[in-house]
Amino acid sequence: KMFPMAKTLTLGIDVFPPPRIAEGLRYAAGGSPQVCLLVHKGVIKATYYDDEKPIAEAAKLVLETEGFLPAPESAYAVKAGIDEALKCKKTGEEKVIAINISGHGYLDFPGYRKLLPEL
């Protein structure tokens, strides 16, 4: 077995996460070394969501307010951005929150519908 030689965030060499609507996030070997380095240096924060329904609800909010459905992988970033904004609202902290939306989720509509039948 081989494992990355770069310092990365990982679930372990023998771990394979269960199916998710965001299959692009379903890997155990860790993220890109560049992103992991930023996490280790404290420049960015890694966030994990076990329940996918709030992720789908965040995607639905983008659909309702912006007119497009983000890809499921991007919906995780949207959810994290919403959570961070709500935390800032509660504490009064002012912060720039950047969210990367890498694509649309129209091909993922069936997966979203399983989580939000009203969609």
C-alpha positions in Angstrom: 0.0 0.0 0.0 1.2 3.5 -0.8 0.2 6.7 0.9 0.9 10.3 0.0 4.3 11.6 1.0 2.9 15.1 1.5 1.2 16.2 4.7 -2.5 15.9 4.0 -5.8 15.5 5.9 -7.0 11.9 5.7 -9.5 9.5 7.1 -6.9 6.7 6.9 -5.6 4.3 4.3 -8.3 1.7 4.8 -11.3 4.0 5.1 -13.8 4.6 2.3 -16.7 6.9 3.2 -20.3 5.9 2.5 -22.1 7.1 -0.7 -23.0 10.8 -0.7 -24.7 13.2 -3.1 -21.3 14.9 -3.4 -19.4 12.0 -4.8 -16.5 14.3 -5.6 -15.9 14.6 -1.9 -16.0 10.9 -1.2 -12.3 10.0 -0.9 -10.2 9.0 2.1 -6.7 9.8 0.9 -6.8 13.4 1.8 -7.3 16.6 -0.1 -4.8 18.4 -2.3 -1.5 19.1 -0.6 -1.9 22.8 -1.2 -5.2 23.0 0.6 -4.0 20.8 3.4 -1.0 23.0 3.9 -3.3 26.0 4.3 -5.3 24.2 6.9 -2.2 23.1 8.8 -0.9 26.7 8.7 -4.2 28.0 10.0 -5.0 30.1 6.9 -8.2 28.2 6.3 -10.4 25.9 8.3 -11.6 22.4 7.3 -15.3 21.7 8.0 -17.2 18.4 7.9 -20.9 17.8 7.7 -22.3 14.3 8.4 -25.9 15.1 7.6 -26.6 15.9 3.9 -30.0 17.5 4.3 -28.7 20.9 5.5 -26.3 20.8 2.5 -29.3 20.3 0.2 -31.1 23.1 2.0 -28.2 25.4 1.4 -28.2 24.5 -2.3 -32.0 25.1 -2.4 -31.4 28.6 -0.9 -28.9 29.4 -3.7 -31.5 28.1 -6.3 -34.2 30.3 -4.8 -32.0 33.5 -4.4 -29.6 33.2 -7.3 -31.5 31.2 -9.8 -29.2 28.2 -10.2 -28.6 24.9 -8.3 -24.9 24.6 -7.2 -23.1 21.3 -7.6 -23.3 19.2 -4.4 -19.6 19.6 -3.7 -20.1 23.4 -3.9 -23.2 23.2 -1.7 -20.9 22.1 1.2 -19.0 25.3 0.8 -22.3 27.3 0.6 -23.4 25.6 3.9 -20.1 26.4 5.6 -20.3 30.0 4.4 -23.9 30.3 5.7 -22.8 28.9 9.1 -19.8 31.3 9.2 -22.1 34.3 8.4 -24.6 33.3 11.1 -21.8 33.0 13.6 -20.5 36.5 12.6 -24.0 37.9 12.9 -24.3 36.5 16.4 -20.9 37.7 17.6 -20.9 41.0 15.7 -17.6 40.1 13.9 -17.1 41.5 10.4 -15.5 39.1 8.1 -15.0 38.5 4.3 -16.4 35.1 3.5 -15.3 33.6 0.1 -17.2 30.6 -1.3 -16.1 28.7 -4.4 -19.0 27.4 -6.5 -17.4 25.1 -9.0 -20.4 24.2 -11.1 -24.1 23.6 -11.4 -25.9 20.6 -9.9 -28.6 20.0 -12.5 -27.2 16.5 -13.3 -27.4 15.9 -9.5 -31.1 16.8 -9.3 -32.2 13.2 -8.5 -29.9 13.1 -5.5 -31.1 16.5 -4.2 -34.7 15.3 -4.7 -34.1 12.3 -2.4 -33.1 14.8 0.4 -35.7 17.5 -0.5 -38.7 15.9 -2.2 -40.3 19.3 -2.6 -37.4 20.5 -4.8 
